[in-house]
């Protein structure tokens, strides 16, 4: 493969990459390349064999591989879309030259008019949370264990403790129970669960698996193989409280302690990054701080639903295609979008306002669980959107639209906030 020019090059062939490719094709891009490092497209969904995917996006309940297949079916027969699997991107420069390597093609260099980053996210490991103890066998991230069980056909162990109540940890509690293992407990350092409500019910309560909130692990026992852990209650500063320790026997510890956007390539490019989302700062079209480079999905901020990942990727795909063809509207103002009060993060972080106005889709997460909240989007003193939500949780992304007629002409900085109201 010699150096070729593409309208849009997409880094990552998971649901975000495939959805972005389809959207770019729909919006007129003639030459689209998707680069995926795994053996097949579909991303992490290939190992998520449970259902619950696609209710928003495809209006039916699908498994992870089923959702991935749907995304793949949309692009597989399009002659304008080329997908290279088993291809690892090594470098992107700000001129949009992509260097990648694969067993089939060796070292390749491809040039894009625009680039979309859809590399997804990865799990925090034991090293990131610094649990004391030896380095015995039997400590896995929940996602690594999920791949072992669902794709490779291995059981990591028989007596399981799970640290963290993120969705992958909850789903693995159910999965290990179904495989005949005994899940001894799920420990969560926060005073609330970090998973979707439906996963709490279907994966823990339905299987009578104990959940210890405000608890963490203070020691891992065993030298060659895990033999147990010591758990302790934590105070409001998340520090273990002396005297509250208790031991749990186990041969396996699964860590579900958070996801981090996979942003080595973004940092290599020198993109402006957001300290709380750990992803690139983007505008409403998902364009980053370098013109012509877009980002979408879990690489920007970690979603709980893949449906939102696809939705965000479709935005990036559309505007990358328009940019490649020189059809982007000129900006008349660049407006900051600030997360205020109990809103922890909001994406996009700024809006490049055009002459004609457009509907702006905002994705946000709150700091703590709340009931009966009012969500407000303001531009200066003007209210663009005010909406009451029955519940707001850190584990569940909130997505709202600011209508085009409201967004148009409001060039003072926006603030997005939620406040608890009296029921």
N, C-alpha and C positions, 0 to 999 in steps of 0.2 A: 504494500500500500504506500503510494507516494503521498506527499503532503496534499490534502484536499481541502476545498473551501465548502463549509456547510452554513446554511442559514442559522440553524440552531444545533448546538452540541449539548447533550444532557448527560451529566455525570451521575450515574446511579440508575439502575433499572428496576427499582422497587415500584410500589404503587404510585409514588410521587413522580418518578421519572417517566413511567408509562402514561400516566394521566397528562403530564406536561407535553409529552410527544404527541398524543392524540389531539390535545387542544391547539398546539402549534400547527399541526396539519389542518385542523378545521379552520384555522385563521389564515391559511394561505402560504405557510412556509413550504418551500419546494424540496429542500434537502435537509433532512433531520437525522442526526446520529445519536444513538443512546449507547453509552459505555457502561457495562456492568461487570464487576469483578468476580461475582459468583459464577457457577457453571450454568445457571439458567436465570432468566429474568423472574421478577416476582418479589425479590427482597426477603425480608424477615417473615412475611406472611406464609412462606412455604412450610415453616415449622409450626405455625399456629393452627392446629387442626381442629380447634374448637369453633363453635359457631358464634354469631353475634356481630358479624361484619356486614356492612353494606345496607343497613336499614335506611339510612338517609340517602346514600348516593345511588344505589341501584333499586331502592324501594323493596328489597326482600332480604331475608336473613341468609347469609352465606358463611361458609368456613373461610379461614385465611387463604388456603390454596384456591378455593372457589372464587374469592374476590380477585386474587392475583390473576387467575385465568381470564376473568372478565376483562380486566384491564389489558391483558396481553392480546385477547381476541380483537380488541378495538384497533390495535396497531399492526398486527402480524402480517396482514395482506396488503398494507399500504406501501406502494413502491417508493414513495418519498421518504419512508422511515426505515433506517438501517439500524439493527441492534447487534452490537458486538459483545458477546459474553466472554467470561474468562479473561477479561481485559482490565488491567489495573492502571488507573491514572496516577502518574508519578508527579506531574507538575502542570500548572496552568500559569501562563504569564498574563500581564494586564493587556497585552495585545490580542488576547484570546487564542493563543496557540497552546494546544493541549498535547502533552507528551504522555503516551501510555505504552504498556507492554503486554503482550499476550503470547502464549506458546505457538499459536497459529501464525501470527503476523510479525512476531518479534517486536522491535521498538518502532512505534508509529508516531507520527506527528500530524495532527489535523488542526485546521484553522477554522474558527467559527466567527460568524458575524455577531452572534450572541451566544451566551453560555447560560445554562440553568444548572445550579447546584442542587442535587437531590440525593445527598449521600446518607440521609437518615441519621440515626443516633446509635450510641452504644451504651453498654451497662457500666455503672460504677463497679469497681472490683473491691476485694478485701483491702488492698493497699490504700484505696481512697478513704476508707473509714477507720483504718488503723486499729483493728481488734488485736489485743495482745495474745500471745500463745505461740506454740511451735507452728511449723508449716506442714501439718499432716495431710494425707490424701483425704478426699471427701468434702472439700470446700469448693463449691461451684457457684457461679452466678446462675440465677434462675433461667435465663435465656440459654446458657450453655447446656444446662440439664434438659431443657425443653428440646433442644436439637438432638441431644443424645437419645432421649426416649422416643420422640416422634419421627425422627429421620434415620438415626443410626441403629435403633433397636437395642439400646443398652439401658439398664437401670443403674442410676448412680449409687443407690443404696436402698436400705430397707426401713430404717428408722430415721425420720427426717425432722429437722427443725428449720423453719424459714424465718430469716431476719428481714423485716420490711413487708409492708402490706400493699406494695404497688401491684398493679394489675397482673404482671407476669408472675409474681410470687403467689398471688391468690389462685391464679389459674393452675400453677404447678402444684399447689396444695391439693386441688381436686384431681389433677392428673395422676399424681403419685398415689392418692387414695384408690383411684380406679385401677391402678396397676397392682393393688394388694399391699402397698407399703403403708406404714403407720406414720402419719404426720402428727408429731408430738405436740407442736405448738407453732403459732405464728407470733413473732414479737415485733412491735412497732414502737419506735422511739417517740413519735408524736402522740398527742392525746386524742388524735382522730385517725381514721384509716385513710390511706392514700390511694385507695382503689375505687373503681366505679361501684355504686351501690349494688347493682345487679351481680357483680362478682363477689361482693361480700356475702350476699344471700346464697348464691348458687354454688360457691366454692368453699365457704367456711361453715355457715350456719346449717346448710343442708347435710353436711358431713360431720357435724358436731366437733369441729376442730377448734381448740381453744385459741382465742386471740388475746394477747396481753398488750394493751395500749400503755404508752409511757414506760416501756421497758426496752432495754438493750442488752447486748451480750458483752460481758466484761472479760471472759476468758474462753478459749477453745481448748479442750482437753484432748490428749492423745499425741503420740509422737510420730508413729507411722501412719495411723489412720485415726480419724476423729472418733473419740469414745464418748464425748458429751460436751456440754457447754455450761457455763455459769451465766445466769441472767440476773439482772437487777432492775429495780424501779429507778426512773430518773426524775429529777426535779424540773422546775419550769425552765431552767437553763440547760436542760438536757444532760446534766451531770449525774452519774450513778449515785444513789443514796446509800451510804454505808449501812449495813445491817438488813438490807432488803434482798440479799442475794439468795438464789436457789439454783440447784443443778437440774439439768434435764439430760437424760441418756439419749444419745443418737449416734449413728454412724455416718451421717451426711448433714451438712449445713448448706442451705441454698440462700444466696444473697439477692434480695430484691430491693436494692437501696438507691434506686434512682437511675435515670437515663441522662446521657449527656450528648448534645448534638455533635456529630462527627465532622469536626471543622479544621482538620489539619490543612486541607487544600485552601480553605477560605483564609486561614491565617497566613499561609504562604503567599497568597495574593495581596495581603495587606488590607483586607476589607475592614471597615469599621465594625467592631463587634459590640454586642450589648452585654453588660456584666451579669444581668439576671437571667436572660434567656440562654446565654452562652452561644448564641447564634449571630449571624450577620444582622446589622440594622438594615431594614428594608422599607420601601415606600408601599403605597397601596397596590402597585403593579408587581410587587416583590422584586423590584430592582434594588441592587445593593449600592454601596458608595462608589463602586466603579461602574461607569456607564456601560450598558450592554451586558452586564453580568447579573443574573437573577438568581434567586434562591427560594426554595419552597419546601414545605413539609417539616419533618422532624429535624432537619438540619438548621432550620430557622428557630424553632421552638418546639418542644416535645408535646405532641398531641396525645389525647387518650383515644380518639376515634380515627380510624383510617379514612373514614368518609370525609373528614375535614382536611386530611392530608391531600386527598385527591382534589378536593374543591380548591384548596390553595394552589396546588400545582397547575390546575387549569387556568388560574389567573396568570401565573408566571408564563405558562406556555403561550397564552394569547398575546401577551404584551412583548414577549421575546420575538414572536413571529412578526408582529407589527413593527417592532424596532428594526429587525433584520431587513424589512422591506421599506423602511423609511416612512412609515405611516403613523408614527407616534405623534400625538398632539403636543404642541409647545406648552411649557409650564408658564403660568402667570404668577404663581406664588409657591413657596415651599413652607408648609405649615407643620410645626412639631405636634406630635400626639403624645401627651404626658399621661402616665398612669398615676392616679392620685388616690389618697385615702386607702381603702382596703383592696384596691386593685394592685396586684403585685407587678404584673407585666401586661403589656398590650402590644399587639402586632397588627398593622404596621406602626413603626415608631414615628413616621412622618408621612405627610400627604403632599404630593406634587400636584397642585391644583391646576387644571386646564381651564380653558375659556368656557367650555360647554357644560362642565359639571358631570359627575358620574356617581353611581351608588358606591359607597365605600364600605367594605366588609371588615369589621374589627373582630379580632380574636383576643380574648383576655383570660387571665387566671387571677383568682382572689387569694388573699393571704390566709384566711381561716374560714371554717364552715360557718355559714350564717343562714338565717331563715327570714323570709319576707323582706327582700332588699329592693331598693330602687337603684337602677342603673341609669346614670346620667352622662350624656356626652355634651360638653359645652364648647363653644368657640368664643373666647372672651366672656362676655356676660350673656351671650345668646345661647339658649338651649337648643341643640340640634336633635336630641333624642332623649326621651325619658321613658323608662319601662320598669314595671314591677316584675320581679322574679320570685317564685315561691321559695327556692333554695339556691344558694351559691356555695360551691365547695372547691378547695384547692385542686382536688383530683379531677374535676370536670371542667373542660374548656367551655367558656361562654362565647357564643358567636352572635353578633348583631349587625344589622345593616343600617347605615346612615343614608337615607334616600338622597338621590341626586339633587332634587329641588332644595333639600335642606343643606346639603354640603356645598352647593354652588355659592361662590361669592364670600364665604366665611374664611377669611385669611388670617384672623387672629389665631394664636396657638389653641389647640384643642386640649381639653382635659377630660379624662374618662374616670368616673368614680362610682363606687357602690356604697350605699349607706343602709344600715338596718333600720326598718321602720316598725312602728308599733303595729301588730297584727290587728 
